[in-house]
Each structure stands twice: as structure tokens, then as C-alpha cells.
Amino acid sequence: MKNIRSSEEIGILQHDLDELQKSNMHTDDYENTSAILRTRLERLLRERELRRSFKSQNEDVHGIDSNHIGNVQLGANNVPTKEDGLRIRPTTDRQRLLVVANRLPVSASRKGEASWHLEMSVGGLVSALLGITEFETKWIGWAGVNVPDKIGQKSLTEALAEKRCIPVFLDEDLVNLYYNGYCNKILWPLFHYIGLPQEDRLATTRSFQSQFDAYKKANQMFADVVNEHYIQGDVVWCHDYHLMFLPKCLKERDSKMKVGWFLHTPFPSSEIHRTLPSRSELLRAILVADLVGFHTYDYARHFVSACTRILGLEGTPDGVEDQGKLTRVAAFPIGIDPGRFIRAIQLPQIKDRIKELQQRFSGRKVMLGVDRLDMIKGIPQKILAFEKFLEDNPEWHDKVVLLQIAAPTRTDVPEYQKLTCQVHEIVGRINGRFGSLTTVPIHHLDRSLDFHGLCALYAITDVALITSLRDGMNLVSYEFVACQAAKKGVLILSEFAGAAQSLGAGALLVNPWNITEVASSIAYALNMPADEREKRHYHNFKHVTTHTSQEWAETFISELNDTIVEAQLRIRQIPPSLQIEEAVDRYLDSSNRLLILGFYATLTEPVDYGRRFDQFKEMEPKLHPEAKEALKRLCEDPKTTVIVLSGCHHSILDKNFGEFNIWLGAEHGVFLRPPNKKWIRNLPEVHMDWVDSVKHVFEYFTERTPRSHLELRETSLVWNYKYADIEFGRLQAKDMLQHLWTGPISNASVEVVQGGRSVEVRANGITKGAGIKRILGQVVHYKNMKEPIDYVLCVGHFLPKDEDVYTFFEPEPPTPVRSSISSPVSGSSLDRTGSGGLCLKKAHPFSASDINDAFVSNGDIENGTDSTPSILDLNSNHYFSCAVKKKRSSARYLLSSSTDVVSLLKKMANIFPET
């Protein structure tokens, strides 16, 4: 395999991974979590220093001024060339980066059957990635043209290969449904807080579904092209809302592929996103990625909130956790290449244009707006605010001019045509009201400007006015700042633009919907003292020149690589999946088997939530219908003992297992029902004088927390807020715990067990591990068991407190202990006590005396006889502890769902699915 990282970077990543593995840290432990974070930050900081050191060496070698912004020489159209003045690492030393976006950074036009004209595009993403020299970058995307013939596809592919671009060929029908339909009519408006189109007929609903199907098909086509060119070790970076399904498509092919996804638009509040019919599918497809990036923390927070509220997953400071897999979510504000603008305004042709504009607007302050003519850009609000300013400040009528550049977009869409007419009407009215024969207050251009003309405008502007109603970032503000070294103009920036979080220190932030506020800010900006303008400009210029587009891209890739390292540590804490065939083979080879099964999420039927939690169905758990026949056969097998061990009330177990010849343990084994017998108490009486006071507290919080509920058990109380609003539920649980510890249970002999979304108060010493110890004594006596148990399967979806049931049976490695007799079976250590009993683990002594304790009142067993047989003769290879659903667990293995549990039981019972 080729060298995919520089030697320095490989050394850092491998060293840190080795250190983390040596530490044997558990990431679910609070204290160790902070240690992991420190290690991750140290890795990122060291890699950052390596990048800066490498750039500094290049500057020293090639005589580049380290104070000069931007180190990439530009060719035609200011696009970086190969002769960029930097020492580019040999290809074999650079990691390959596959950038996947809807559009390639190249515009293609056909000149003949096999001839194409290609022109490089210039934009934020293009500038960001073309300026990176640490990676061998290739672009994958749609070329923007329909190429139905093979000759055209082959010739275009060859032409694009020279630009390190790889095309994805989409036909016109697919583009219309996928791009013009789902992307532009559904996702883009919704992500900018514009509601979904109203459905007035069934045909509209069908159109939505066909567009979504086309969207998934297009994403799969992108994935197919990526897979064709992917080499192990490559980093795949997916971009924007066009490719939200791509991470899922890629990981289905290769789960070890390094995949990052970045959104260049806002991500809406969960209340907005939940209106999308395909909301859950899109979220889950994104979560397959290793790293998910957004421009601002707000967008990242909205995404995590959507995952918790819509999918019911766990949000953490690092991202979103789903069954043990952490998808890292972080903010990476994009920048520009400031050197490109700083160098441009020094060009003679641009200096000439600056002089022309200064003469044209001599004696007047210049305000500038540069936007696409789009609903989200707030152009009408901007112009109305300017009108309000002129109305309130008549002394400025002939002393200020607003230059509004509005590049037309989607001119064939009726809504955009209406917006154009609205803007023209407002501009005409204001110019007619405040203009004269020689001057007008607003110059409105329905077209875009070339790069040189735009730089000249930026340079002569006194106040830049950006009033976006919703904007992912808005790099016009960055471009303005980069061109203002001489003028030091003022930036008025909408608080709804992503750039507001980055440039808020130097800009005047406004709410574009508040026309009066914007008008006041215009007046303040025009009258701002020179020293304040300079200080504000300094803050903005420093940010723009340090947070460049190249730095943005390098930081994202660096964090993506580090996320993979951290994921290896987390994977080490997640047990491997159970090899069902091996478990069944060991089962068949054994003569006295013990099966311990949980109930909730282990044997319950899968609930079709319809993309949401169904509280009614979940509160009435039912046995998986396909498990009944398998359980019946296993219970009838004289060589097999089946125990269902649950925390629920015994009435629920009776309802689901009443017909089976099975052992039932309710409330963690406190109550036991032998096969076809009555329930007995399997634990001496415990003090329950705390119940009433705790119950009052639980009832109070149940009343205050909608959709929470209280479970009353005989030895415990459970407050469950799984179906409540997740954030409100957590706050309520925190409040409840504080009250409990300082009041009702401060001196009580109880334990508080916190689940994912529940709080349980139970008597001390009640766990499933302690329960199974007592149950085994009953089983041995009831069955008059003579032959040792030689196979144990323990499966459940248990709280961490109750996972002692897994470790109870875990054989210890043989140790030289006096008077111990090693088992002839390798992998176990069976220590006979003086009374002839058996100690399986020091932490969980299980001996004949345990059995005696269970029946001492009946006098059924004689104490202390040397003839007591070994209860367990358990080879390590014959013990299978399985946690259901992926999570960090003390169990040996994982099963993903109750369906897998049922499949395992069927094979054990020799029930095979029909073919």
C-alpha cells in the first residue's frame, strides 16, 4: 500500500494511537473522557504546527515574504498554477483527497464531436482547495452539461483528467428531478427557512416522491464513480445538500473509507427540519460519515438537536452517538484567499478603475451591496432601510449613493421574476422621491461584475451593507474587508449571515427585518470617527487574513484524519458482533446449557415507529412473534435451562411468557417463577420505608414533564422520560436528582440508577448479577442438577449497573492458588472451597453455601458436605455474553437487534427459515 501521509504525520498519529491503546481508557468514564480530549487536541495542535513549519520552510527556500498574504501564484482568471512558488511534496508522500461536489470546478462547452472547451471556475470552495499543496486532490462531480453519447463522454473524461477532474454523467431527466426538483425546490428553501411547497393535489405528493427517488439515485451514481477511483487510504470529502445520501452509499461499499461531509448552507432548527418528509433518512445518511462540518456552531447545534429530537439519538459535546458509533460534528468557518484580492488592487488596470470610480462619485459617500438576486439576500429590506435613512437624514440626500449589484439567478422561476419586479419598483420610487436631474441615490445593476471591477468597487466603498435574511456564510463581507486596507470602510452585516459569528467584533450587526435599526446603523456608519473605523477594520482584517480558505480546508482534513484515530479507540471499546454459527456449534456440543435472556429490546417485537417513537406500543411490550416457537422448543429440551431476567414487574412477564415452561426473574431477580409454578420472593425482605417520599417526588416530576411516566415496582421506582422533549427531560432529571440526594434518599439504603432517559431508585444490592446468583441456586435444587453447567449464553439490553450479570460468569485465567484444583478445560479456573463449593470469580463467589441460603428455611440441603458437585464447569469458549444493540459494554459480543436474537434462538432450536 502506498504511503498516504507524510512521515511526520504518520509518526504522530501512530504514536498517539499506541499511547491511547496502552492507556486502556474507557470513553464512557467521565474522568477519562477529558484525557482523551486533551490527547486529541494535542494531536491537532502538533499537526497544525507541522503545517505552519512546512509553509515557513517553503517561504525561506523560495524567498517568499512571510508577511505577504497568500502564497499561491495565480494564472489566468486568478487561478493557482503549477508554478505557484511552493515546493510541492512528491505525489507518493501526499495523501490523496477526493473532493465530491455537485458541480466540477470547470465549465465545459462542446466544440465538436470529440472536442471540448474547459474554463476553470473561481469560487470559495475552488479557491480553498486549489490552494492546498499537502494533498493530491482530485475532483468528482457533474460537468453541468448533458453528454448522452459515448464518444462525448470519453473525450470529456480525457479532457477533464488534465484538470484532475472526474465527471459524473447525469441525463436531463435525472438532473431535472434531482437538481432542479429536490435540491432546489425542497432542500435549499427549507434550509433557508422557507417552508415546503403546499400540496394541493395528489400529483404533487407523487412528484415529491419521484424527486426524492431521483435524489437517491443521483447520489448512488456519484458513489459509483468514487468507488471506481478510490484507493485505500484516500480521504473522501463530500460537499453540500446535493449529496446528503453520499456518505451512506460510500460506507455501504467500504465501511473503513474515510468520509467527511460539509454543508455550505445553514442547517435549520429541528422544528423546521422535522417538516421534511424524508427527514430521518437524510439525517441517518449523513451520520454514516466520520466527520460532519458546518460553517457555524449554530448550524452544528441545530443538526445535533435534529438527531436527538427526530431520531432519538444521544447528542454529546463531540457530536452524535448512535449505538456506540460517534459521528463527530463541528464548526469550520470557511474563508477566502485574501492574497488574491490584496494583490489584485495593486494591479495597474485596477488602480485605473479605482480612480475612475472615485472621480465618478466625488464628494459622495459610497455604500455597496453585492448579492445574488435571491429571496434570502434581503435586497428589498436593504433598499427600504436606505429609504428610511434618507427620510430621517435629509442632510445626506446628495452626499451618499447606494450601489447595488444584483446578479440574476433562476430567471425562469416565477417567484424570482416577481422579486425582480418588486426591487425595480422600490428603486424607481426611491430615486424618483430623493433623486434629481443630475444624481440618484441608488444605482441598481441587474448583472454581475468581473473580478477586476468588483475589486475596484470594494476598494472605494465607505460602507458595505449586507442584509441577508438567511445565509450560510456570505463571503462578500470577507472580500470587502480584504480590499479595504487603505479606505478602512465600515461593514454592516446581518446577524442571520454565518459571517456574523466570525466578523461580529468589527462589524455592525443588524436585524434586516428591523428597518429602523438598519437605517440607524447606516447613519452611525457614515458618521463613524476615523479611529473607530480603523479599530473595527483591524479586527475584521486580522480574522480574514488568518482564517483563509486554505486554512479551512487543511483544518477540516486534519480533524477528519484525527477523527479516524479516535474512532479506533472507540471501536476497541465496542465488542465485536457475535458469530452466531460458532455460538450454535458450542451449544450443540454441550450437555448442560444455561440461557439467560433479557426482555426489553431483546425478546420484544420490533416496533414500526413510522419515523417516530410510538409511546403507546412501547409501553405495552410484546414478545417477538417469531421467538415463540423457538423458546417453546428450547424450554422443552431437558439439556437446556432458559431464564428470562428483566427489571419489569412480574405481571408483564406473566402476560408474555405464561404459556412457556420457562424460568422468569422479575425486578432484576428479586421475584422468581419456576416453570409452571407460582411467583416466590427470591430475596429476604428489604427496607422500603423510602418509597412514599420518593414516589411523591416522581409523581411531581411526571406531572411537570409531558409524556413522561412513572413505573411502580415492588422494590424500585422508575421515572421514564424517553418520550418527552429530550432537552427538557434532561433538565428535569437533573433537578430531580439534586432534590432526591438532598432530601428523601439522603440517608436511605438505596441506589440511584440513571439510564439513558430514566431515573430508577432501587434498594441496595439489587442487580441482575446478584439476582442470577440466587436464581442459579434455585435452578440447581429444582432440577436436582447433577451434571455441571458447561455452556452459558447471556443476552440482554441492560443498564451498566446490571451488566454485572455478564461479568458474573466470566472465567478468570488460571492462577496458582493454594488448594485450588485447575479445571481440565483450558481457560477456566475453578477454586474449590473447604466446603466443597465452587468459586467462579472472586468478585462473585458462587458455592454450595449460596444454594443452602436459598433453601435454608426448608432444610432441603445439607451444609458443608464434601460431596457437593461443581455447579459450573465452564470453558471460556463456551461462554457467550451479548449486548443487544451497539454500545460500549462489558459483554463479549454484540447483537444488533431483537431480530438477531430471535435468529440465534431459532438456530439453537433447529428451526430454519423457509426457503
N, C-alpha and C positions, 0 to 999 in steps of 0.2 A: 504494500500500500504506500502511496506517495506521502511525502512529508507535508502535512496540511497546516502546520503552524510554524512560526519561526522558532528556532531552538530556545530562545529566551522564554517565549510564551509557553512552550511545551513544558519547560522545566518548572515554571511557576505553577501551572495547572496540575501537573502530575505530583509535585511536592505537596501541594495543599490537599489534594485528594488523598494521598498516602497518610498525611497527618490526621485528616478527618477520620479515615478508616481506623487508624490506631487508637483514636480517642474513644471509639465505641460509644459515641453520644447518641442519645435518643432524642429525636427532634420534637417529641411531644412533651418533653420536660421543659418547664418554663426557664429554669436556670441555664440549661444547655442551649436553648434557642438563642439567647443573647450571644453566646460564644460562637455559634455558627454564623450569626450575622456579622460579628466582628471579623471573622475569618473571611467571609465573602467580601466585605468592604476592603479588607487589606489586599485581597487579590485584585480587586478592581482598581484600587489606588496604585498598586505596583505596575499594573498593565498600562495605566494612564501615564505614569512616569516613563515607561518604556517607549510609548508612542511619542511623547514630547522629546525624549532624548534622541530618538531616531530622526525626528524632524530637525532638531538642532544640529545634528551631525551633518545632515544634508545641506543645511544652510551654511555651515562652516566650510564644507568641502567645495561648494559651488559659489561661495561668496555672496549669498543672498542676505540682504539686510533683515535681521531678526525682528526689527520694528516695523517692517513693511507688511501690511495686512495682505494675506493671500499669497500662496506660494505656487500657484498654478498659472503658467503662461497660457494665454488664450490665442486661438487662431481666429479663423473667420467666424463671425457671429458670436465672438467671445466664448467659444467652446474650447475646453482644455485640449491641448495637442500632446503628441508623444514627446515632443521636445519641450517638456514642461519644467526643465531646470532642476528636476529632482532625480535622485538615484533610486530607480525603481528596483525593488528586490527581484531576483530571478524568479521565474514562474514557479519553479519547484519549491521555493521557500515561502510562497504566499498561499494563504487559504483561499479556496475557490468560493465565490459568493454568487449565488443565482438570485437575481432580483426579478421578481414576478409581479408585473403590474398589468392593468387592463390594456394600456397603450405602451408601445415601444417609444423610446426617446427619439424616434426617427419618423419623419413624414415621408411616405412613399407615393410616387406617382408613376404610372406606367407610360413608357415612351415607345414601346414596341412589343412584339410577341414575347421576347425574352430580354427586354431592356427596361431598366428602372432608374429613376432619378430619386436619390435619397438626400434628405436635408435634416440635419440634427436639430432637435427642438431644444429650447432653453427654458428651464423652469426650476422650481425649488428642488424637486427630487432629482432631476437630471444634474444640476449643479452639485448637489450634495454627494452623489455617488461617483460622478466622473472625476471629482477632485480627490478621491481616495486612492492611495497607492499601496496600501497594506494588503489588499485583496485582489485576486484575479477575478474581475467582475464580468458576468455575462447577464444580458437582459433577456427576459422571456415575456412576450406579450403579443397583442393584436396589432397589426401594422396599420389598421384604420381603413383598409381597402378590401373589397371583395375579390378574391382570386379563385374562381371556380375550376380553372384548367390546370393540369399537372405541369405543363411547361412553365406557366406563370409562377406556380408555387415553387418549383425547383429553382428558377432563375432568381426569384426574390429571396429565397433562403440563402442562396450563394452570395447575393449582393449584401444582405444583412450580416452575413457571417464576418465580413470585413470590418463591420462596426461592432463586432462582438454581441450581436443581437440574434435572437432566435424567434421566429414568428409562430404564432398560433393562428390557424386559419379558421375563421368563423364565417358561415354563409349568411346571406342577408336576412333570411327569416329568423335565424337564431339571434343575430345582432338586434333585430327589431324587438324581439320578445325579452331577451336577456338585458341588453344595454339600454335601449330606448324605453323598454317597458319596466321591468322590475327594478333596475338600478336607478333610473332617472324619474320614474313616476311613483315608486313606492319607497325605496330606501333613502334616497337623497332628501326628499321632502320631509320624511319622518325624522331623520337625523338632524334636521334643521328646524324641528318643532312645527312643521306644517302637517296638519292632520292627513290621514289617509283619504283617498277619494271616496265619495259617498256611493254606495251600491244601490242603484235604483232598479236593477233588474238582475235576473239570474245569470244572464250572459256576462255581466261584469264580474261576478264571482268566478265564473269559469275562466275568464280572461286572466284574473289574478293567479289562479292555479296554474294555467299554462305558462305564464310568465315565470312563476317560481320553478316549475319543472325545467324551463329553458335555462334559468339561472344555475340550477344544479348541474345540468348537462354541460354548460359552458365551463363551469369550474372544474368538472371532470376532464374536459378537453385540455385545459391548462395543466392539470395534474399529469395527464398522459405525456405531454411534451416535456415537463420537468423530469419525469421518470426516465425518459429516453436519454437525457443528457446528465442525469445525476450520477456522481461518483461518490463512493463512501467517504465521508468526512466533509462534504460540501455543506455550506450553510444556505438554507433557502429562506429568503425574505419576501413575504407576501405583503402586498400593499392594497389598502383601501377597501371600501364597502363592496366593490365589484367582486372580490374574491374571498368572501367570508367563509365559504364552504371549502376552500382550497386546503387549509391545514388538515381537515378531516380526510379529504381524498388522498393526501400525501402520506399521512400516518397509517392509513389502512394498507398501503403498499409496503411501507418500511417504518416500523414503529420507532426505530433508532435514528431516523432522519432528524437533523437539527432544523426546526421550523420556527420562524418568528413571524408575527403578523402586526402590521401597523395601520392605524386608522388616521386618515388625513382630514377628516371632518369631525364635528362634535359627535359625541355619543350622548344620546338624550337621557333624561331622567327615566327611571324604571317605569314610572307612571305613563310615559309616552311610549316607551318600547313595548310595554305589555299589550298595546293595542294591535301590534303586528301579528297577523295570524300564524306566521312561521317563526314566532319569537324564540321558542325553545330550541328548535332545530338549529337556528343560526347561532345561538349562544353556545350550544354544545359543540358545534363545528369549530368555533373559534377556540374553545377551551382545550382542544386537542393540541394546539400549538404549545411550544415550550415557553415562549415569551410573547406577551401581548402589550403593545405600546400605544400610547395616546399622546397628544400634544400637551395636555394639562392634567393636573391632578383631579380636577372636577370631572373630566371625562372618564378617567380611570375609576374614580369613585362611583360614578353612575353605572359603569359596566359591572363592577363588583356587586353593587346593590341589585342590579337586574338579575344577576346569577343567584343571589341569595333569595330574593323575593319571588322570582319566577320559577327557578329550578330547585329551590330549597337547599342549595349547597352552602358550604361554610366559607364565609369571607374572612380573610386574615390580612394583617398588615402587608404581607408579601404578595397576596393575590387571591386566588380561588382554589379551594381544596375540594376534590371530588374523589371520595373513596381512597384516600391516601395519596393521590396524584395532585401535586401542586402546579397550577399554571401561574407563573409569575406575571403580575400586572403592574406596570409602572408608567410614569410620565417621562417623555423625551421630547421637549420642545424643539421643533425644527428651527433652523436659522437660514441665513443666506450666505452667499460668498461675497463678503463685503469688499474684498480686494478688487473684485470685478468693477464695482461702482466707483471706488476710490480712484482707481487707475483711469476709469473712463472719463471722469470730469476733468482730468488733466490733459486729455487729448485736444489738439488744436481745433478740430472741427466742432467739438462740443463747447469749447470756450467761446467760439464764434457765435454759436446758437444762444449761449447764455447772455452774451452782450446784446443780441437782437431782442431777446425777451425782456431784458432789463430796460432797454430803451422803449419797448412797446408799452410796458406797464410802469413807466417812470412816474414817481410821485404817488403811487398807489401800493398798498399792502396786497400781497398775493396770497390767496387761500387756495388750496388744491385738494381735489378729491379724485382718486383713481380707483375705479371699480368696474366689475362686470355689470352689465345692466341686468340685474337679478333681483328677485323679490327679497332675498335675505340681506342685501347690501345696504338697505335703508336710505336709498337715494332721495325718495320723496321727503322723508323725515329730515334729512340733511338740508335740503333746499328750503323747507318750511322753517327750520330753525334759523337759517340765514335771513329769511324774510323777517322773522321775529326780531333778530338783531338789528336789521336796518330800520325797522319800525321803532324800536326803543332807542336807537342811537342815530338820530338824523345827521349828526356832525360827520358820520362816516360815509355818507351816501356817495361821494365822489372820491373817496380815499381808499376803497377796498374793492377787490374783484375776486369772485369765486370762479376758478377754472375747474370744471367738472368733466373728466374723461370717463365716458361710459361705453365700454366695449360691448357691442351687441352679442347676444348669445341666444340660441334657440329661437330664432326669429319666426319660425313656423308654428310656434306654440301660441294659442290664443291668449293665455294668461300673460305671456311676455309681451305680446303686441299691445295688450291693454295697459301694461305697466309703462311701455314706451310712450303711449299717448298721454298717460297721466303726467309723466315727468315733463314732456314737452309743454303741456298745458300750464303747469305750475311755473316753469321757467319763463314762458311767454308773459304770463300775468305779472310776475315779479319785475321782469325787465321793462314792461310797459308802465308799471307803477313807479319804479325808482330810477329808471334809465333816462337818458337824454339823447339829443341828436348825435352827440359825439361819443358817449360812453354808455355801457350797460353793466350792471353789477354781476351778471352771470354769463360766462362763456361756456356753453354746453356742447360737447363733441360726441356724436354717436359713432365713434370709431376708436380703435386702439392706436397707440403711437409706437414708433420704432424705438429701439433701446436708447439710441443717442438722444432723441427728442425727449424721452422720458427722463433721462438723467439731467438734461438741461432744465426741465421744469422743476424737478426735485431741488436743484441747486438754487433756484431763485425764489423758492416758496418761503413765505414767512410763517404760515400756519397750515399744517396738514390736517384735514378733517376726515376722520374715518368713523362712520356711524352704522356699522354692521348690526343688523338685528340678531344675527347668529352667524358666527364664522369659526371655522376650525382653528385657524391661526391668524391669517391676514399678514402676508409678508410685505405688503405695500408699506406698512409702517416701518419695517426694518430697512427697506430700500431708501425711504425718505431720510432716515437717520444717517445712513451711510454716506449720503450725498450732502450732508449739512455741516461739514467741518468748518466752512467759512461763515455761513449765514447763522447757524445755530438757531434754527426756527423751532417753533413750538408744535408739539404733537397733541392733538385732541383725539382721543381713542375711545371707542365704545367698550364698555365693560363686558359686553357679550362677545367680543372677539377674543380668541385664545391668546393673542399677543398681549392682552391687558395684564395677564399674570406675569409676563416677562418684563414688559416696559412700563409697568404701573408706577415705578419710582419716579420716572421723569416725565411721564405723560400726564395730561389732564383727562381723567376718566369720566365718562358721561353715560347716562342712560339715554339712548337715542329716542326712546318713546317720550321722554320728558323734553318737549320742545323748548320750554322756558329755560331749563337747566343748560341745554346745549347752547342757546343764544347767549346766556350769561358767560359760559366758558369761552365763546368766541370773543366777547368783549374783553374778558380777562387776558386771553392770549395776545390779543392785538396791543394791549396796553402794558404787557408784562415788562418789568425792568430788565435791562441787559444782563445784570449779574445773575438773576434768577433763571433767565433763558439759558445762560451758559452752564449753570449747575445742573439744570434738568437735562440739557443735551449731553453733558458729561456722563450721567448715569446711563442714559439710553445708548450712547455710542460705545461705552465700555461693554455693555451687555451684547450688543450686536457684533462687535469685533472679537469677542471671546467665545460666544455661543454660535459658532458658524455652522453651516450645513455639513461641512466635513466632520466637525467635532460631533455633531448629532449622529451621523451615520456610524462613525467609529465607536461611539459610546454604546449605541444600540447593539452592534455586533459583538462588542466586548462583553456586554451583560448577557447576551444570548449564549455565548460560549461559556461564561461562568455559570449560567443557569443550568447548563448540561452537567457541569461538575457537581453542583449542589444537588441536582436530581439523582445522581448516582448514590449519594449518601442517603437520600430519602428512600430510594429503591431498596437499599440494603436493609432498611427498617421494615420493609413490606415483605411478608412471607411470600414464597413462590406459590403458584397455583398448584392445587392438588392433582397429582397424576391418578385419575380415577381407576385406570386399569390396574395400577400397582396396588392401590388400596383394596380393590376387589380380590386380586390374586392372594394377598396376605390374608384376607378374610376367609377365603375358601381353604387356605392351608391350616387354619386354626381350628381348635376343637372346643374352646370355651370363650365365646365372644361377648363383649360388652359394648353396646351402642348407647351413647349419651347425646341426646338431641335437644336443642333449644326449640322454642316455638315461634315467637315473633321473628319475622323476616327469615326464618329457617325452614319452617314447615307450612307457613301460611301461604294462601293462594296469592299470586301476583295480582295487584290491583291496577286496572287501566285507569289512570288518573285523568286521562283526557287533557294532558299538559298542566294539570294542577293537582294539588292534594285533595283527595276525597275524604273528608273527615268522617263522614258517616260510615263509609265502608271500612276505614282503618280502625275505627273504634269498635267494630264488630268483627274481629279476626276470625277467619275460617281456614280450616285445614285445606291444603292444596289438594284438589280433587284427584290428581294423578298419584298422590302419595298413599292413598288409602289401601290399594291392593298390595303395594309393596310392604307397607307397615304390617298389614294383616299376616302376610306370609312370614315375615321376619319374626313376628311375635309368636307364631306357631312353631317356629324352629326350636327344638329343645336345647340346641347348642348356642342359642343366641338370647341375650337379655337386652331388652330395649327399655331405656329410661327417657322420658320427656321431662326435662328440667327447665322450669320457667319461673319468672318473677311474678306472674299474674295470679289472680285469685283462682282458687280451685274450681269454682263454678264454670269458668271459661274452659279449663281443661276437660272437665266432665262433658261439657257441651260438644267438644270436638273429638274426644277420644273415648267416650263412654262405651262404644261398641268393641273396643280393642282389648285384647289380653295383654295389657301393657302396664309398665310401672310409670306412675305420674308423681312428679315432685312440684308442688306449688309453693309460691312465695320463697323461691330460692332453696327449696328443700325442707322448709320448716314443716310443711304438711306433706304426707306421703300416702299414696293409694296403691297398694299392691294389686296385681292383676285380679280384676273382678271382685275386689274387696271394698270395704268402706275406708274412708279417709281417717288417718290417725295423725296425731301430733308427733312429729319426729324430733322435737326439741323440748327440753324442760321449759317450764314457764319462765317468761322474761318480764321484766318490769315495763309496764306500758302506761305509767302514770303521766307521761308526757303527751299522750295522744290528743287529748282535748285542747290543750293550749296550742299545739301545732296545727290542729285541724282548723281552729278559728283563723289562724294566720293564712293558711292555704285557701280557705273559703273567701277571705277578704281579697286576696290577690286574684282569685278566679273571677270574682265579680268585677274587678277593675281591669281585667285583661280579656278583651273579646276573643272568643274561640279557644281559650284555654280551658282545661278541665281538671278535675280532682279525682284521683283513684283512691278509694278507701280499701285498705287491706287489713288483715288481722294483726300483722306485725310491722306494717310500714304504711306510710302515706306518700303519694306521688302527685306532684303538681306538674302537668304536662302543658307546654306552650308551643308544641310543634306546629300547630295550625294558625297561631297568632302571627301578627306582624313581627318579623324576626328581630328587628332592632328594638321595638318596644318590649318584646318578650324578654330580651336580654337585660334591658334596664330594669324591668320588673323583677327578674330573677336575682339581680344584684341587690336590689332594695330588700327583697325578701330574705336573702341570706344574711345581710347585715342585721336585720331585725331578729332573725332566729338566733344568731350567735350571741347577741347581747341580751336576749330575753328568754324565750320559752325553753331553749335547749342548752343554755349556758352551763348548767350543772347536771344535765340529764345524761344517762348512759346510752347515747345514741350515736349514729354515724350519719353524716350528710353525704349523699352520693349524687354528684352532678353528672347528668347525661348531656348529650348534645343539645337537647332542648327540654330538659326536665330537671326537677329537683326532687330527690327522694330522701325521706328521713326514715331510717330503719333502726331497729335495736342493734346494739353492739354484737359483733361476731357473726352476723348473718350474711354469708356469702355463698355463692354456688359451690366453691371449693369445700367449705365447711359442710354444706348440705350433702354433697355427694359422698363425703366420708361417712356420714351417718347412714345414708341410704344403702351404701355397699354392705354395711353390717346387716341390715335388714334383708337384703337380697341373698347374702350367703346363708343366713339362717332359714329363710323362707324356702329356698330351693335345695336346702341341705347340700350345699355345693361341696364336692369332694375334690374335684379337679381344678387346679389353679386357672385363673383367667389369663389367657395368652394373647388376646387381641383387644385393643380398645380404640374405638372411634368416638371422638368428642367434637361435635359440630354445633356452632351457635353464633348468634349475633349479640354478643354480651358487652355490657359496660366494662371499662377497665377494672373496676373494683371486683367484678365477678369473673375475671379471666384467671383467677387462681384455680379454677376448675381445669384449665389447660395444664398449668404447671404441676398440679397435684400428681398427675400420672407420669410426669417427665422423668425417665430413669436418669440417675446420676452415673457418671463414669466410674468404673471400679476404683476403689481406694483401699489401700492396705489398712484395714481396721481390725483390731484385736477381736478374736472370737467371731469374726464375720465369715460367712460362707459365700463365696462368689458363685453366682449363678452360672451353670454350664452354658447358658446362652450369652453370647458376647453382647456387650452394650448395656448391660444392666448390673446393678449392684444390690443384692438383696441381703439385708443385715438382720439376722435372727436375734431377737432379744432373749433375755434369760427366760422369759415365759414362753418361748416358742413362737412369738409373734413375728411380724414382718415389718420392717421399716423401708418404705419405698423412697422417701426423701426426708431429710432431716427436718425440713420446714413443715412437712405434712406426715407425721408418724401415723401409720395405719397398722394396727396389730390386732391380735385376738382380743385384747382388752377393750378395743373400740366396739367390737361385736358384743362383748359382755355388757358394756354400758347401755347398749340399746335394749337389751332384754333382761337386765338385772332384776327388774321388778317381777318378772315371770319365772326367774330361776331356770331359764331354759338352757343355759350354757355353763359349764363348769369352768372356773377360773384357773389359769396357771398350769394347765396340763401340757406336758412336753409333747403330746401327740397332735397338737393343733397344726393343721396343714397350712402351707403357704397359700395366701389368698391370691397373690399375683405372681406370675412367672412371665414377666413382660419383656420381650426383646424390644430394643429401641426401634427396630424396623417394623414392629407390629403395633406401633402406637401412632395414631393419626389424629392430631388436633387441628381443626379447621375453623377459621373465622369466616363468616359469611359476609360478603362484600369487601372490597379492597379497603384496607385500613392498616395502620401500624398496629401490630398485635403481638401478644406473646405466644400465639398459636404457631404451629409449624407451617401450616399451609393456608391457602385461601380458596374459597368457592365464591363465585361472583353473585349468585342469587339463589333463591329457594328452588328455582328450576333445576340448577345444577345439583342441589341436594337431592331432589327427587330422582334425578337421573342416576345418581350414585346408589340410592336405595333400591332402585329398580334392578340395577345390575347385580347388587348383592342378593336380591331375592330371585335372581334369574328370570326377570321379566324384561323382555326385549321389545322395543317398539316395532310396530308392524311396518313392513317394507312393501 
